[in-house]
Amino acid sequence: MDTAKSTRSADHDSHLGERVDDPLIDRLHWVIRQAIRVLAVLMVAVILWTVADVVLVLYEKLSTPPFLLLDLNDIFVVFAAFLAVLIAIEIFVNITLYLRDDVIHVKLVIATALMAIARKVIVLDLSTIEPMYLFAIGVVVLALGVTYWMVSLRPGN
């Protein structure tokens, strides 16, 4: 294991960057690292776009009569827009952490899934969903919560 770490160079800082004897595989690792960087840039664009969407949604909801007042449905729409931004930020963090080796990716992916399902729960309209759907969401939340807790128990987390 120490020999694998010692073969890394300064410009190869992740599990995709380990030098291998095969030049083709080494080049493919480089291509994947560049693709991850492109995804990170694109995710920043998505985050900025969703922030602009939050501003637009809030403006539209506050500028329609009754002015500067939000009803319950409007509040849920605004919450959903805010949570979409937060989920996009979590995905950006996931993308950038794929370039690093010192991070356990599983915990972060589970945390992002928890945030996404929490968003769904927060904006649920209980009057329109079937009980089995609500039960399924509960099972997913429970499974993700237990998994996150178990991953967090590992030393070094």
Secondary structure as GFF3:
##gff-version 3
##sequence-region A 1 157
A	DSSP	alpha_helix	2	6	.	.	.	ID=ss1
A	DSSP	three_ten_helix	15	17	.	.	.	ID=ss2
A	DSSP	alpha_helix	23	63	.	.	.	ID=ss3
A	DSSP	alpha_helix	72	97	.	.	.	ID=ss4
A	DSSP	alpha_helix	105	122	.	.	.	ID=ss5
A	DSSP	alpha_helix	131	152	.	.	.	ID=ss6
###
